[in-house]
Amino acid sequence: MKRFLLFPFAVLLLSTSLSAQPDGRAPEFDLTAEELEAHLRFIASDALQGRRTGEPGNDIAAAYLAAQYAAYDLATPPGQDNYYQQVPFEATVPPQAAAFTIDKSAYTQGDNLLLMTGNLPETKTKVVFANYGWADEKEGYNDYEELDVEGKIVIVLPGTPEGKDPNTVFRAMSVKRKLAQENGAIALIELFRLQFPWSFFKSYFNKETLTLAEESEETEQDNFVYGWLKEKQESKIKELQEGKSMKAVLESSGYESRRIYSNNVMGIIEGSDPALKDEYILLSAHFDHVGTGKQGGGPFTAQDSIFNGARDNAMGTTSLLAAAKALAEQPPRRSVILLAVTGEEIGLLGSRYYVDNPLIPLEKTVFNLNADGAGYNDVTYISAFGYGRTGTDQSIDAAANIFGLDVLPNPIPEQGIFDRSDNASFAQAGIPALSLSPGTTAFDEQVSKYYHQVTDNPDTIDFDYLHQYASAFVRTARLIADRENRPMWIEGDKYEEAGQELYNR
Ligand SMILES: [Zn+2]
């Protein structure tokens, strides 16, 4: 009986799969340079005004991505009837006027003082030095343990006991602020002892900035003062560090804060193998960029102030759409999450929010393949950041070679690229991660003349190369999603422990 039934079914299956792929090839081989060019030209168009997080152009890009997901019939995240994950941000404008006096040294906002939050009437109190102002329960470390900071101003060193690199310093800021607040301080001020110019730091932070919003803390944070100080008298700070108590006066006004929203855009493709479809491969690309105006710096003309972000990251976003289309048409064995993230340019915030609020449990997410790049200077290559670290090298090589590209493993190490895009958010959570970028053999003039410049527009893109890059991205995703064994961090990798923690609990 079964045999008779099977025969016509087999013919039917064979004929439908033949009609979908005339030569039996996976759909990524049928993506065209023209359709990818059309995506990129829209996403990086002037109409979208540089897709800055929180601005209308960013919302239009998100709507465009959602419309494509719908056209490809992607599933929405569990329990939702749309593709959006709303990400709440706090948009803050630093105080316009502020003054701080320790003992007899006076500091003024915008000069040698940069307060970022807080409205506080003139307040006389004491200053306390609290090392890094850091605490780590797991390590049993707490800078506040034997300090009374109630009602006082806390001064700290930048970063944490573990790190002083810019990434660590910036990531620690909000944590340290919260700790000082929880310990009853009225202000936290970090000493500017960093390896780059104070003027650069000031111009970066002395404007509206976005941070991930903490639920229900909207009003409480209003009066807490947080900022940075460029020392005038190191001897005085030294006395403070030695435990001397000093008097201080602090005043701050004009700080503004409001809640805004932006969206991650997420769709799901169910895997074809019942035994593997509960494992998810997460494909990510950020679709936000830096907007309009002077935020890119460098060569700049008054006629065109739109940062189109064609390379960064309309190329990656287009690759994500290519994956959505080809993988939906012929699903791989594992399930696939397509996650277009917002807020990358302001500190990987969209991906960080997703990691803290995942729509599919992180322990079911077995790999992250990210597409992002600063630009390219060699179209015979695809750059692979994280190559050699997750046991997926053969898949990357095979995918690139099919589309006529060679793989550049971890180029320009001095730029620390792996930890500067969204794959880092997933890696920190323990998920084996890899980022594919266009071919960059060096951060040279070919790259820097477009990187975060108004010149990074669609007319300067090599669309045949985009076709190769996007196709290789899709193929890499499929090969990894089809593997017998899931990828893992190799032994000794800096994220290996995080991976064990995520998957073995
Ligand atoms: Zn980017």
Residues whose N, C-alpha, C, O or C-beta is under 5 A from the ligand:
A	BS01	ZN	D312 N313 D372 G373
